[in-house]
Amino acid sequence: MAIHWILQKGDRPFDFTLDDVALLVRRNGTQGAAEIWRVELAGSKRTLLRTIPLPEVPSITSGLGVTVSRDDKNFAYSYSRRMSTEYVVEGLH
């Protein structure tokens, strides 16, 4: 089966469902949220399973890591943050 036919631009597949009839994909949602979708392998039907809101901070430095239980009922996610300080120096010639 050619999986690339059911994927859309921006899909990031990360697992199959327990029954192997669908693919779980992550997409970037609105306002920085991550969306977890179930994409049926036969027919390409798409179902939004979960929207994961992320903190509105500019310090998120790495992609969202998502794990879903094999029965699609439990989700876990992680991300990394990097804190830094910005300085403005004026008057140098």
C-alpha positions as CSV (number, residue, x, y, z in Angstrom):
1,M,0.0,0.0,0.0
2,A,1.4,3.4,-0.9
3,I,1.1,5.6,2.2
4,H,2.3,8.7,0.4
5,W,-1.0,8.9,-1.4
6,I,-3.0,9.6,1.7
7,L,-0.7,12.1,3.3
8,Q,-1.1,15.9,2.8
9,K,1.5,18.6,2.9
10,G,2.4,19.2,6.6
11,D,1.4,15.7,7.8
12,R,4.0,14.1,10.1
13,P,3.2,10.4,10.5
14,F,4.3,8.8,13.7
15,D,2.4,5.5,14.2
16,F,-0.3,3.1,13.0
17,T,-3.4,2.4,14.9
18,L,-3.7,-0.9,16.9
19,D,-5.7,-2.5,14.1
20,D,-3.3,-1.2,11.4
21,V,-6.2,0.3,9.4
22,A,-5.2,3.9,9.9
23,L,-2.1,6.1,10.3
24,L,-1.7,8.6,13.1
25,V,-0.3,12.0,11.9
26,R,0.7,15.2,13.6
27,R,0.0,18.6,12.0
28,N,0.7,22.1,13.1
29,G,-2.6,23.7,14.0
30,T,-3.7,27.3,14.6
31,Q,-2.0,29.5,17.2
32,G,0.9,27.1,17.7
33,A,-1.3,24.1,18.7
34,A,-0.5,20.6,17.5
35,E,-3.2,18.4,16.0
36,I,-3.3,14.6,16.1
37,W,-5.2,13.1,13.2
38,R,-6.3,9.6,12.3
39,V,-6.0,9.0,8.6
40,E,-7.7,5.8,7.2
41,L,-5.5,3.9,4.9
42,A,-8.5,2.8,2.7
43,G,-10.2,5.9,1.5
44,S,-8.1,8.5,3.3
45,K,-10.9,9.6,5.7
46,R,-9.4,12.0,8.2
47,T,-10.6,12.4,11.8
48,L,-9.2,14.9,14.3
49,L,-8.4,13.0,17.5
50,R,-6.9,15.7,19.7
51,T,-5.7,19.3,19.6
52,I,-2.7,20.0,22.0
53,P,-2.3,23.6,22.9
54,L,1.3,24.7,23.5
55,P,2.4,27.5,25.7
56,E,2.6,30.8,23.9
57,V,6.3,31.3,24.4
58,P,8.9,32.0,21.8
59,S,11.4,29.7,23.6
60,I,10.1,26.4,22.2
61,T,13.2,25.2,20.4
62,S,12.5,21.7,19.2
63,G,9.6,20.0,17.7
64,L,6.7,18.4,19.6
65,G,7.3,14.8,20.5
66,V,4.0,12.9,20.6
67,T,3.2,9.4,21.8
68,V,-0.3,7.8,21.6
69,S,-1.4,4.6,23.2
70,R,-2.2,1.8,20.8
71,D,-5.9,2.2,21.5
72,D,-5.8,5.9,20.6
73,K,-7.2,6.9,24.0
74,N,-4.2,8.3,25.8
75,F,-1.7,10.9,24.6
76,A,1.6,12.2,25.9
77,Y,3.7,14.9,24.5
78,S,7.0,16.8,25.2
79,Y,8.8,19.8,23.9
80,S,12.1,21.6,24.8
81,R,12.5,25.3,25.7
82,R,15.6,27.4,25.7
83,M,15.6,30.6,27.7
84,S,18.0,33.4,26.8
85,T,18.5,37.1,27.5
86,E,18.6,39.7,24.8
87,Y,20.6,42.9,25.2
88,V,20.4,46.1,23.2
89,V,23.6,48.1,23.0
90,E,23.4,51.6,21.7
91,G,25.9,54.4,21.1
92,L,28.8,52.3,19.8
93,H,30.7,53.8,16.9
